[in-house]
């Protein structure tokens, strides 16, 4: 369980979802709801099978305060991975990729899969993808911006990845760390009250 930002470790997600084992993307929402995960950071990874098997990070992401349901961002992007069967009426058949959702939400994942195929010659589909999740729902919300915790969590994962590999994942095209996180934080009045109470 992650109780503070120092506990966020790129190699230790709280749980992993095998996208290939799902019947429909909506199962991701059910997983988040069953664990009561309201704030989180996540990574999409592809497994390249061979000797040895290699896991490559496609992108990092995070929850947002305007998510309608738990796990919505991860679910939308998973829905845009190639390889789904026709799981509802809101899909169309993209030749060479399979059934894809009509909704533009999360469609950057389709572009990421195409870029990865062009770069590595490997077709990404849901059957070789995993979602790693860091549950930060238990970290106290001490600033006004309700996105602050998830921004800091995602930034931490991006920092750790860049330190290890010298670059950002293929799906994190824009470096969102520049104008986010701590430099936009505003402390909540309740937090200030608690600090002053502790000083008495």
Backbone as ProteinMPNN parsed JSONL, in Angstrom:
{"seq_chain_A": "XXXXXXXXXXXXXXXXXXXXXXXXXXXXXXXXXXXXXXXXXXXXXXXXXXXXXXXXXXXXXXXXXXXXXXXXXXXXXXXXXXXXXXXXXXXXXXXXXXXXXXXXXXXXXXXXXXXXXXXXXXXXXXXXXXXXXXXXXXXXXXXXXXXXXXXXXXXXXXXXXXXXXXXXXXXXXXXXXXXXXXXXXXXXXXXXXXXXXXXX", "coords_chain_A": {"N_chain_A": [[0.843, -1.193, 0.0], [0.626, 2.174, -0.905], [1.575, 4.905, 0.886], [2.86, 7.307, 0.943], [4.641, 9.597, -1.228], [7.272, 8.728, -1.536], [7.113, 6.02, -1.566], [6.539, 5.22, -4.113], [7.552, 3.195, -6.587], [9.146, 2.37, -9.513], [9.488, -0.267, -10.202], [7.72, -1.679, -8.658], [4.687, -2.017, -8.853], [1.302, -1.802, -7.53], [-0.571, -3.625, -8.453], [-1.115, -5.75, -11.345], [-2.67, -5.784, -14.491], [-3.576, -8.141, -16.797], [-4.202, -7.501, -19.931], [-4.89, -9.088, -22.072], [-6.308, -11.163, -20.941], [-8.83, -10.284, -20.484], [-12.342, -10.05, -21.151], [-13.647, -7.822, -22.038], [-12.959, -4.28, -22.217], [-14.276, -2.979, -20.121], [-13.994, -4.504, -17.857], [-11.756, -3.596, -16.576], [-12.604, -1.296, -15.274], [-14.262, -2.485, -13.388], [-12.387, -3.841, -11.853], [-10.889, -1.734, -10.687], [-12.94, -0.504, -9.239], [-13.663, -2.526, -7.433], [-11.457, -2.573, -5.795], [-11.572, -0.118, -4.752], [-10.15, 2.08, -5.831], [-9.375, 5.301, -6.278], [-7.56, 7.273, -6.948], [-4.652, 7.191, -8.919], [-1.633, 6.068, -10.596], [-0.437, 4.817, -13.713], [0.958, 2.314, -15.939], [1.318, 1.301, -19.297], [2.408, -1.679, -20.661], [4.195, -3.676, -23.032], [4.725, -7.052, -23.858], [7.45, -8.625, -25.257], [7.859, -11.521, -26.74], [10.221, -14.096, -26.314], [13.55, -15.362, -25.873], [15.449, -13.971, -23.558], [12.081, -13.169, -22.331], [10.919, -9.881, -22.908], [9.878, -6.899, -21.372], [8.43, -3.944, -22.389], [7.953, -0.57, -21.718], [5.227, 1.296, -22.721], [3.826, 3.662, -22.136], [3.276, 6.083, -19.501], [0.668, 7.083, -17.28], [-2.051, 8.789, -15.583], [-4.651, 9.182, -13.075], [-7.484, 11.438, -13.193], [-9.204, 14.242, -11.763], [-11.667, 14.626, -12.91], [-12.507, 12.188, -13.818], [-15.12, 10.009, -14.607], [-15.718, 7.488, -13.646], [-14.104, 4.921, -11.649], [-10.836, 4.155, -12.72], [-11.115, 5.012, -15.31], [-9.468, 6.345, -17.276], [-7.389, 4.496, -17.835], [-8.945, 2.395, -18.781], [-10.145, 3.498, -21.103], [-7.922, 3.834, -22.77], [-6.975, 1.223, -22.996], [-9.098, 0.168, -24.406], [-8.587, 1.123, -26.89], [-6.555, -0.376, -27.87], [-5.417, -2.558, -30.441], [-7.103, -5.639, -31.455], [-9.385, -6.408, -30.021], [-12.452, -8.233, -29.751], [-15.729, -7.839, -31.194], [-17.172, -6.181, -28.854], [-19.214, -4.496, -28.184], [-21.739, -2.282, -29.582], [-20.433, -0.012, -30.268], [-18.17, -0.005, -31.911], [-15.775, -0.332, -34.607], [-14.486, -2.075, -37.477], [-11.143, -2.09, -37.959], [-9.099, -2.615, -40.537], [-6.554, -5.017, -40.316], [-6.065, -4.465, -37.693], [-8.292, -4.951, -36.071], [-11.287, -4.84, -34.013], [-12.207, -1.619, -33.09], [-12.888, 1.143, -30.858], [-15.402, 3.66, -31.503], [-15.253, 6.013, -30.104], [-13.256, 8.934, -29.541], [-11.817, 9.186, -27.226], [-8.936, 8.299, -25.507], [-7.664, 7.524, -27.815], [-5.018, 7.957, -28.442], [-3.574, 5.728, -27.84], [-3.843, 3.981, -29.992], [-2.305, 5.281, -31.894], [0.163, 5.092, -30.621], [0.588, 2.325, -30.705], [0.839, 1.967, -33.444], [3.126, 3.524, -33.981], [4.999, 2.075, -32.497], [5.002, -0.322, -33.867], [6.037, 0.549, -36.313], [8.594, 1.324, -35.497], [9.745, -0.913, -34.162], [8.869, -3.135, -35.509], [6.975, -4.802, -34.452], [3.768, -5.948, -33.776], [1.491, -4.511, -31.689], [-1.048, -5.678, -29.645], [-4.005, -6.222, -27.661], [-3.491, -8.669, -26.518], [-0.812, -8.917, -25.9], [-0.309, -7.048, -23.991], [-0.012, -5.331, -20.842], [-1.237, -3.744, -17.88], [0.195, -1.816, -15.44], [-0.393, -0.777, -12.138], [-0.294, 1.828, -9.788], [-1.53, 2.429, -6.744], [-2.597, 5.286, -5.318], [-4.485, 6.22, -3.627], [-4.528, 6.41, -0.88], [-2.763, 8.352, -0.09], [-2.523, 11.343, 1.668], [-4.501, 14.192, 0.762], [-3.181, 17.162, 0.438], [-3.11, 19.602, -0.795], [-4.769, 22.181, -2.768], [-5.32, 21.6, -5.495], [-6.887, 18.959, -6.921], [-5.808, 17.13, -8.624], [-3.202, 16.968, -7.97], [-1.827, 14.887, -6.454], [-1.882, 12.648, -8.191], [-0.514, 13.71, -10.346], [2.058, 14.167, -9.263], [2.722, 11.513, -8.706], [2.769, 10.329, -11.286], [4.799, 11.908, -12.403], [6.952, 11.072, -10.817], [7.275, 8.401, -11.65], [7.939, 8.832, -14.346], [10.333, 10.257, -14.002], [11.925, 8.271, -12.778], [11.984, 6.352, -14.817], [13.265, 7.789, -16.88], [15.731, 8.247, -15.672], [16.709, 5.688, -15.599], [16.69, 4.793, -18.302], [17.374, 6.937, -19.908], [15.644, 8.365, -21.494], [12.191, 9.181, -22.33], [9.22, 7.057, -22.324], [7.885, 5.711, -25.417], [5.228, 6.437, -25.735], [4.842, 8.685, -24.179], [4.944, 11.346, -25.428], [4.919, 14.149, -25.158], [6.598, 15.989, -22.691], [5.179, 16.167, -19.8], [5.912, 17.002, -17.334], [7.026, 19.504, -16.936], [5.297, 21.762, -16.515], [3.761, 21.036, -14.299], [2.65, 19.507, -11.169], [4.631, 20.046, -8.248], [5.306, 22.76, -8.536], [2.919, 24.02, -8.971], [1.41, 23.803, -6.777], [-0.928, 24.486, -4.191], [-1.353, 24.995, -0.833], [-3.768, 23.456, 1.233], [-6.119, 25.025, 3.425], [-6.877, 23.556, 5.658], [-4.704, 21.922, 5.975], [-2.706, 23.752, 6.629], [-3.763, 24.641, 9.065], [-3.495, 22.284, 10.551], [-0.704, 22.011, 10.624], [0.049, 24.3, 12.101], [-1.228, 23.712, 14.462], [0.244, 21.549, 15.326], [2.576, 22.793, 15.963], [2.115, 24.114, 18.301]], "CA_chain_A": [[0.0, 0.0, 0.0], [1.402, 3.403, -1.011], [1.091, 5.889, 1.853], [3.498, 8.592, 0.639], [5.229, 9.612, -2.568], [8.541, 8.001, -1.535], [6.828, 4.597, -1.756], [6.284, 4.944, -5.529], [8.732, 2.539, -7.148], [8.862, 1.969, -10.894], [9.51, -1.724, -10.31], [6.812, -2.287, -7.692], [3.284, -1.575, -8.912], [0.428, -2.478, -6.582], [-1.096, -4.806, -9.131], [-0.94, -5.786, -12.802], [-3.821, -6.315, -15.23], [-3.272, -8.769, -18.078], [-5.29, -7.046, -20.811], [-5.278, -10.202, -22.923], [-7.202, -12.082, -20.226], [-10.135, -9.641, -20.302], [-13.344, -10.229, -22.203], [-13.991, -6.483, -22.516], [-12.257, -3.248, -21.452], [-15.035, -2.578, -18.932], [-13.527, -5.269, -16.7], [-10.767, -2.759, -15.895], [-13.386, -0.45, -14.367], [-14.726, -3.344, -12.291], [-11.221, -4.117, -11.005], [-10.614, -0.518, -9.909], [-14.037, -0.278, -8.294], [-13.625, -3.547, -6.38], [-10.351, -2.223, -4.898], [-11.838, 1.259, -4.308], [-9.025, 2.912, -6.256], [-9.89, 6.569, -6.794], [-6.421, 8.005, -7.508], [-3.657, 6.197, -9.313], [-0.793, 6.24, -11.781], [-0.419, 3.515, -14.389], [1.842, 2.134, -17.086], [1.011, 0.253, -20.274], [3.619, -2.384, -21.09], [4.034, -4.743, -24.013], [5.681, -8.134, -23.686], [8.041, -9.13, -26.49], [8.154, -12.904, -26.383], [11.477, -14.63, -26.819], [14.444, -15.839, -24.81], [14.358, -13.958, -22.572], [10.959, -12.275, -22.613], [11.245, -8.495, -22.588], [8.738, -6.016, -21.162], [8.756, -2.583, -22.805], [6.94, 0.399, -21.299], [4.679, 2.111, -23.806], [3.507, 4.998, -21.629], [2.769, 6.272, -18.143], [-0.482, 7.966, -17.208], [-2.552, 9.029, -14.225], [-6.064, 9.505, -12.945], [-7.824, 12.865, -13.177], [-10.336, 14.49, -10.853], [-12.936, 14.611, -13.639], [-12.872, 10.842, -14.243], [-16.495, 9.706, -14.202], [-15.719, 6.224, -12.908], [-12.771, 4.463, -11.279], [-10.054, 3.494, -13.762], [-11.63, 5.395, -16.633], [-8.413, 6.654, -18.25], [-6.737, 3.25, -18.236], [-9.911, 1.614, -19.566], [-10.309, 4.102, -22.434], [-6.744, 3.567, -23.588], [-6.97, -0.21, -23.296], [-10.119, -0.071, -25.425], [-8.037, 1.519, -28.187], [-5.552, -1.334, -28.331], [-5.956, -3.494, -31.435], [-7.264, -7.03, -31.075], [-10.625, -6.739, -29.317], [-13.589, -8.711, -30.515], [-16.798, -6.847, -31.193], [-17.768, -6.349, -27.535], [-20.459, -3.728, -28.122], [-22.097, -1.698, -30.882], [-19.694, 1.228, -30.467], [-16.857, -0.317, -32.467], [-15.706, -0.549, -36.041], [-13.413, -2.993, -37.823], [-10.009, -1.435, -38.597], [-8.366, -3.707, -41.189], [-5.207, -5.268, -39.824], [-5.981, -4.183, -36.261], [-9.421, -5.536, -35.356], [-12.381, -3.968, -33.604], [-11.754, -0.426, -32.379], [-14.028, 1.97, -30.437], [-15.63, 4.907, -32.221], [-14.93, 7.149, -29.243], [-11.885, 9.423, -29.665], [-11.148, 9.159, -25.933], [-7.924, 7.25, -25.406], [-7.214, 7.068, -29.133], [-3.569, 8.064, -28.58], [-3.002, 4.392, -27.734], [-3.763, 3.398, -31.328], [-1.129, 5.883, -32.511], [1.35, 4.517, -29.977], [0.786, 0.967, -31.224], [1.325, 2.096, -34.821], [4.515, 3.996, -33.903], [5.809, 0.973, -31.993], [5.123, -1.28, -34.979], [6.954, 1.134, -37.303], [9.937, 1.396, -34.925], [10.273, -2.21, -33.741], [8.372, -4.22, -36.344], [6.167, -5.685, -33.611], [2.371, -5.523, -33.676], [0.931, -4.497, -30.341], [-2.487, -5.776, -29.468], [-4.351, -6.396, -26.253], [-3.019, -9.963, -26.036], [0.567, -8.849, -25.384], [-0.203, -5.836, -23.172], [-0.313, -5.362, -19.416], [-1.336, -2.443, -17.217], [0.684, -1.783, -14.073], [-1.131, 0.268, -11.424], [0.156, 2.289, -8.474], [-2.702, 2.966, -6.05], [-2.19, 6.385, -4.429], [-5.716, 6.705, -3.0], [-4.331, 6.593, 0.558], [-1.876, 9.479, 0.194], [-3.362, 12.493, 2.049], [-4.631, 15.303, -0.186], [-2.789, 18.315, 1.257], [-3.141, 20.833, -1.589], [-6.074, 22.489, -3.358], [-5.47, 20.924, -6.782], [-7.233, 17.552, -6.693], [-4.97, 16.301, -9.494], [-1.808, 17.081, -7.526], [-1.227, 13.611, -6.063], [-1.66, 11.793, -9.359], [0.535, 14.355, -11.152], [3.344, 13.877, -8.625], [2.98, 10.083, -8.878], [3.182, 10.101, -12.676], [6.116, 12.532, -12.568], [7.939, 10.212, -10.176], [7.51, 7.26, -12.534], [8.669, 9.337, -15.516], [11.704, 10.558, -13.558], [12.64, 7.012, -12.564], [12.193, 5.739, -16.128], [14.281, 8.562, -17.595], [17.019, 8.006, -15.019], [17.146, 4.334, -15.937], [16.838, 4.559, -19.74], [17.865, 8.13, -20.584], [14.609, 8.931, -22.366], [10.83, 8.874, -21.908], [8.601, 6.012, -23.142], [7.436, 6.112, -26.752], [3.89, 7.017, -25.665], [4.873, 9.974, -23.473], [5.55, 12.203, -26.442], [5.132, 15.451, -24.524], [7.052, 15.914, -21.306], [4.173, 16.899, -19.028], [6.442, 17.324, -16.009], [7.528, 20.872, -16.882], [4.327, 22.697, -15.931], [2.831, 20.309, -13.433], [3.2, 19.042, -9.908], [4.899, 20.857, -7.072], [5.376, 24.198, -8.78], [1.57, 24.568, -9.068], [0.69, 23.395, -5.576], [-1.421, 25.452, -3.215], [-1.652, 24.231, 0.368], [-5.119, 23.596, 1.764], [-6.198, 25.7, 4.722], [-6.919, 22.542, 6.716], [-3.335, 21.452, 6.167], [-2.018, 24.801, 7.386], [-4.26, 24.584, 10.442], [-2.892, 21.141, 11.232], [0.715, 22.312, 10.854], [0.159, 25.239, 13.191], [-1.644, 23.037, 15.679], [1.354, 20.7, 15.747], [3.655, 23.653, 16.459], [1.748, 24.682, 19.602]], "C_chain_A": [[0.886, 1.254, 0.0], [0.792, 4.467, -0.097], [1.75, 7.252, 1.686], [4.23, 8.469, -0.684], [6.547, 8.845, -2.644], [8.342, 6.505, -1.764], [6.617, 4.23, -3.229], [7.571, 4.449, -6.179], [8.375, 1.992, -8.521], [8.777, 0.454, -11.051], [8.532, -2.439, -9.402], [5.404, -1.707, -7.77], [2.458, -2.342, -7.889], [-0.236, -3.706, -7.188], [-0.95, -4.646, -10.639], [-2.188, -6.406, -13.427], [-3.322, -6.87, -16.56], [-4.423, -8.451, -19.024], [-5.79, -8.184, -21.697], [-6.244, -11.174, -22.267], [-8.618, -11.525, -20.075], [-11.07, -9.954, -21.462], [-13.718, -8.896, -22.834], [-13.246, -5.464, -21.661], [-12.951, -2.854, -20.163], [-14.623, -3.351, -17.682], [-12.461, -4.501, -15.913], [-11.465, -1.861, -14.882], [-13.844, -1.255, -13.155], [-13.59, -3.635, -11.312], [-10.917, -2.914, -10.113], [-11.695, -0.297, -8.853], [-13.974, -1.268, -7.137], [-12.534, -3.254, -5.364], [-10.482, -0.8, -4.355], [-10.678, 2.197, -4.618], [-9.562, 4.166, -6.927], [-8.792, 7.421, -7.418], [-5.294, 7.02, -7.779], [-2.75, 6.747, -10.421], [-0.704, 4.859, -12.425], [0.61, 3.515, -15.52], [1.248, 1.068, -17.996], [2.33, -0.355, -20.712], [3.26, -3.442, -22.118], [5.1, -5.793, -23.738], [6.143, -8.602, -25.064], [8.534, -10.539, -26.181], [9.412, -13.4, -27.075], [12.279, -15.168, -25.662], [15.527, -14.802, -24.593], [13.189, -13.101, -23.059], [11.327, -10.88, -22.142], [9.948, -7.7, -22.438], [9.165, -4.592, -21.496], [7.609, -1.653, -22.407], [6.511, 1.251, -22.49], [4.393, 3.53, -23.334], [3.14, 4.936, -20.155], [1.598, 7.233, -18.202], [-0.943, 8.077, -15.767], [-4.051, 9.261, -14.253], [-6.253, 11.016, -12.983], [-9.078, 13.058, -12.347], [-11.676, 14.431, -11.572], [-13.268, 13.237, -14.214], [-14.268, 10.517, -13.725], [-16.567, 8.449, -13.344], [-14.285, 5.812, -12.619], [-12.085, 3.782, -12.473], [-10.38, 3.91, -15.177], [-10.521, 5.634, -17.66], [-7.713, 5.391, -18.751], [-7.662, 2.417, -19.123], [-10.064, 2.164, -20.981], [-9.122, 3.777, -23.333], [-6.638, 2.087, -23.938], [-7.965, -0.534, -24.401], [-9.611, 0.275, -26.821], [-6.849, 0.67, -28.618], [-6.175, -2.213, -29.413], [-6.214, -4.863, -30.814], [-8.514, -7.385, -30.309], [-11.621, -7.373, -30.274], [-14.664, -7.632, -30.465], [-17.577, -6.98, -29.885], [-18.979, -5.458, -27.306], [-20.687, -3.07, -29.477], [-21.292, -0.449, -31.207], [-18.291, 0.991, -31.032], [-16.942, -0.416, -33.986], [-14.491, -1.428, -36.326], [-12.33, -2.238, -38.582], [-9.143, -2.523, -39.221], [-6.919, -3.814, -40.684], [-5.045, -5.045, -38.338], [-7.129, -4.792, -35.471], [-10.459, -4.5, -34.983], [-11.868, -2.841, -32.726], [-12.967, 0.414, -31.988], [-14.159, 3.224, -31.298], [-15.195, 6.124, -31.412], [-13.487, 7.596, -29.428], [-11.114, 9.385, -28.346], [-10.172, 7.995, -25.868], [-7.329, 6.819, -26.728], [-5.712, 7.227, -29.344], [-2.911, 6.688, -28.499], [-2.897, 3.706, -29.097], [-2.556, 3.962, -32.065], [0.162, 5.33, -31.941], [1.631, 3.132, -30.535], [1.308, 1.002, -32.657], [2.784, 2.564, -34.847], [5.451, 2.87, -33.463], [6.035, -0.064, -33.098], [6.108, -0.764, -36.026], [8.396, 1.117, -36.807], [10.548, 0.019, -34.695], [9.816, -3.384, -34.6], [7.51, -5.209, -35.59], [4.755, -5.117, -33.499], [1.92, -5.62, -32.225], [-0.558, -4.754, -30.445], [-2.754, -6.127, -28.013], [-3.756, -7.681, -25.673], [-1.571, -9.959, -25.571], [0.79, -7.585, -24.553], [-0.652, -6.07, -21.732], [-0.446, -3.926, -18.927], [-0.825, -2.602, -15.796], [0.041, -0.59, -13.375], [-0.496, 0.541, -10.064], [-1.026, 2.997, -7.821], [-2.246, 4.034, -5.051], [-3.398, 6.975, -3.689], [-5.539, 7.024, -1.522], [-3.329, 7.689, 0.911], [-2.747, 10.694, 0.528], [-3.338, 13.596, 0.993], [-4.369, 16.596, 0.584], [-2.808, 19.636, 0.5], [-4.503, 20.983, -2.256], [-6.326, 21.705, -4.642], [-5.709, 19.429, -6.564], [-6.457, 16.602, -7.597], [-3.533, 16.199, -8.99], [-1.161, 15.73, -7.225], [-0.934, 12.719, -7.264], [-0.596, 12.383, -10.288], [1.912, 14.024, -10.579], [3.711, 12.4, -8.808], [3.458, 9.776, -10.294], [4.565, 10.697, -12.924], [7.213, 11.666, -11.977], [8.286, 9.021, -11.065], [8.286, 7.675, -13.783], [10.114, 9.653, -15.167], [12.523, 9.28, -13.42], [12.949, 6.319, -13.891], [13.312, 6.455, -16.879], [15.663, 8.344, -16.989], [17.588, 6.644, -15.417], [17.486, 4.173, -17.414], [17.309, 5.771, -20.537], [16.878, 8.771, -21.544], [13.253, 8.613, -21.765], [10.255, 7.767, -22.79], [8.04, 6.566, -24.441], [6.075, 6.803, -26.71], [3.797, 8.315, -24.882], [5.615, 10.974, -24.354], [5.868, 13.578, -25.882], [5.602, 15.234, -23.094], [6.132, 16.79, -20.468], [4.682, 17.333, -17.659], [6.779, 18.802, -15.852], [6.578, 21.809, -16.152], [3.303, 21.995, -15.057], [3.482, 20.033, -12.096], [3.475, 20.13, -8.907], [4.907, 22.358, -7.331], [3.992, 24.829, -8.969], [0.761, 24.31, -7.799], [0.266, 24.585, -4.736], [-1.889, 24.663, -2.001], [-3.079, 24.504, 0.831], [-5.076, 24.277, 3.13], [-6.216, 24.695, 5.871], [-5.531, 22.0, 7.002], [-2.538, 22.473, 6.968], [-2.463, 24.795, 8.85], [-3.612, 23.454, 11.216], [-1.424, 21.384, 11.553], [0.883, 23.238, 12.035], [-0.259, 24.622, 14.52], [-0.504, 22.187, 16.231], [2.495, 21.511, 16.346], [3.377, 24.195, 17.861], [2.315, 23.84, 20.744]], "O_chain_A": [[1.795, 1.37, 0.822], [-0.355, 4.876, -0.28], [1.261, 8.246, 2.222], [4.417, 7.368, -1.2], [6.906, 8.355, -3.715], [9.287, 5.798, -2.115], [6.527, 3.048, -3.558], [8.548, 5.188, -6.303], [7.413, 1.238, -8.667], [8.077, -0.046, -11.931], [8.505, -3.669, -9.368], [4.973, -0.992, -6.866], [2.865, -3.41, -7.433], [-0.438, -4.71, -6.506], [-0.695, -3.552, -11.141], [-2.695, -7.422, -12.952], [-2.717, -6.148, -17.353], [-5.492, -9.054, -18.934], [-6.972, -8.24, -22.033], [-6.927, -11.93, -22.957], [-9.507, -12.223, -19.589], [-10.639, -10.103, -22.605], [-14.063, -8.835, -24.014], [-12.93, -5.744, -20.505], [-12.294, -2.439, -19.209], [-14.877, -2.899, -16.566], [-12.285, -4.733, -14.717], [-10.98, -1.683, -13.765], [-13.816, -0.76, -12.028], [-13.797, -3.671, -10.099], [-10.71, -3.071, -8.91], [-11.396, 0.055, -7.712], [-14.205, -0.894, -5.988], [-12.654, -3.634, -4.199], [-9.629, -0.33, -3.602], [-10.273, 3.003, -3.78], [-10.136, 4.101, -8.014], [-9.063, 8.21, -8.323], [-5.019, 6.131, -6.973], [-3.06, 7.741, -11.077], [-0.879, 3.845, -11.749], [1.062, 4.562, -15.984], [0.736, 0.054, -17.523], [3.258, 0.36, -21.089], [2.177, -4.026, -22.085], [6.242, -5.461, -23.421], [5.328, -8.933, -25.926], [9.508, -10.722, -25.45], [9.632, -13.155, -28.261], [11.737, -15.404, -24.582], [16.466, -14.748, -25.387], [13.294, -12.4, -24.065], [11.968, -10.713, -21.104], [9.04, -7.809, -23.261], [10.148, -4.09, -20.951], [6.446, -1.913, -22.717], [7.342, 1.849, -23.174], [4.68, 4.493, -24.045], [2.751, 3.892, -19.632], [1.542, 8.098, -19.076], [-0.319, 7.539, -14.852], [-4.643, 9.503, -15.305], [-5.298, 11.776, -12.824], [-9.911, 12.159, -12.238], [-12.709, 14.214, -10.939], [-14.199, 13.112, -15.009], [-14.564, 10.723, -12.548], [-17.382, 8.36, -12.425], [-13.355, 6.293, -13.265], [-12.681, 2.941, -13.146], [-9.979, 3.25, -16.135], [-10.625, 5.172, -18.796], [-7.475, 5.239, -19.949], [-7.216, 1.809, -20.096], [-10.107, 1.401, -21.946], [-9.294, 3.481, -24.516], [-6.254, 1.738, -25.054], [-7.714, -1.405, -25.235], [-10.137, -0.218, -27.818], [-6.207, 0.967, -29.625], [-7.346, -2.576, -29.309], [-5.632, -5.212, -29.787], [-8.707, -8.552, -29.967], [-11.625, -7.075, -31.468], [-14.514, -6.629, -29.767], [-18.515, -7.771, -29.791], [-19.703, -5.646, -26.328], [-19.913, -3.279, -30.411], [-21.439, 0.118, -32.289], [-17.344, 1.694, -30.679], [-18.019, -0.562, -34.565], [-13.574, -1.512, -35.509], [-12.553, -1.794, -39.709], [-8.508, -3.286, -38.493], [-6.18, -2.831, -40.638], [-4.01, -5.391, -37.768], [-6.951, -5.121, -34.298], [-10.506, -3.415, -35.562], [-11.176, -3.08, -31.736], [-13.973, 0.409, -32.698], [-13.164, 3.78, -31.763], [-14.812, 7.147, -31.98], [-12.583, 6.763, -29.471], [-9.892, 9.535, -28.341], [-10.533, 6.85, -26.14], [-6.569, 5.852, -26.776], [-5.171, 6.697, -30.315], [-1.816, 6.494, -29.026], [-1.966, 2.936, -29.333], [-1.861, 3.235, -32.775], [1.134, 5.12, -32.666], [2.782, 2.796, -30.812], [2.125, 0.167, -33.043], [3.584, 2.064, -35.638], [6.555, 2.728, -33.988], [7.13, -0.61, -33.236], [6.912, -1.526, -36.563], [9.322, 0.92, -37.595], [11.722, -0.201, -34.993], [10.312, -4.499, -34.444], [7.33, -6.34, -36.04], [4.573, -3.946, -33.166], [1.966, -6.69, -31.618], [-1.251, -4.12, -31.241], [-1.822, -6.308, -27.23], [-3.54, -7.77, -24.464], [-1.138, -10.904, -24.911], [1.917, -7.106, -24.422], [-1.534, -6.881, -21.449], [0.156, -3.009, -19.486], [-1.34, -3.418, -15.032], [-0.06, 0.489, -13.957], [-0.204, -0.376, -9.296], [-1.468, 4.043, -8.295], [-1.588, 3.721, -4.058], [-3.335, 8.097, -3.186], [-6.3, 7.812, -0.962], [-3.072, 7.93, 2.09], [-3.628, 11.042, -0.257], [-2.296, 13.894, 0.41], [-5.245, 17.073, 1.307], [-2.549, 20.686, 1.088], [-5.291, 20.039, -2.304], [-7.429, 21.201, -4.854], [-4.828, 18.72, -6.077], [-6.449, 15.394, -7.361], [-2.738, 15.428, -9.527], [-0.056, 15.459, -7.695], [0.131, 12.108, -7.347], [0.138, 11.642, -10.941], [2.822, 13.645, -11.317], [4.875, 12.073, -9.039], [4.435, 9.051, -10.481], [5.405, 10.076, -13.574], [8.286, 11.535, -12.565], [9.458, 8.674, -11.213], [9.182, 6.959, -14.229], [11.022, 9.355, -15.944], [13.663, 9.207, -13.88], [14.035, 5.768, -14.073], [14.198, 5.815, -17.445], [16.655, 8.266, -17.714], [18.8, 6.481, -15.552], [18.456, 3.497, -17.755], [17.613, 5.644, -21.723], [17.257, 9.64, -22.329], [13.165, 7.859, -20.797], [10.749, 7.552, -23.897], [7.754, 7.759, -24.544], [5.79, 7.658, -27.548], [2.762, 8.981, -24.92], [6.741, 11.383, -24.068], [6.956, 14.111, -26.103], [5.063, 14.392, -22.375], [6.289, 18.011, -20.431], [3.948, 17.97, -16.902], [6.813, 19.302, -14.728], [6.996, 22.564, -15.273], [2.119, 22.328, -15.079], [4.672, 20.275, -11.894], [2.663, 21.036, -8.724], [4.556, 23.143, -6.451], [3.893, 26.048, -9.113], [-0.441, 24.574, -7.761], [1.002, 25.561, -4.589], [-2.723, 23.766, -2.123], [-3.537, 25.647, 0.82], [-4.119, 24.122, 3.888], [-5.642, 24.946, 6.93], [-5.216, 21.657, 8.142], [-1.787, 22.112, 7.873], [-1.642, 24.926, 9.757], [-3.225, 23.617, 12.374], [-0.949, 21.009, 12.625], [1.745, 23.015, 12.885], [0.284, 24.962, 15.571], [-0.305, 22.109, 17.443], [3.285, 20.995, 17.137], [4.288, 24.677, 18.534], [2.108, 24.165, 21.913]]}, "name": "protein", "num_of_chains": 1, "seq": "XXXXXXXXXXXXXXXXXXXXXXXXXXXXXXXXXXXXXXXXXXXXXXXXXXXXXXXXXXXXXXXXXXXXXXXXXXXXXXXXXXXXXXXXXXXXXXXXXXXXXXXXXXXXXXXXXXXXXXXXXXXXXXXXXXXXXXXXXXXXXXXXXXXXXXXXXXXXXXXXXXXXXXXXXXXXXXXXXXXXXXXXXXXXXXXXXXXXXXXX"}
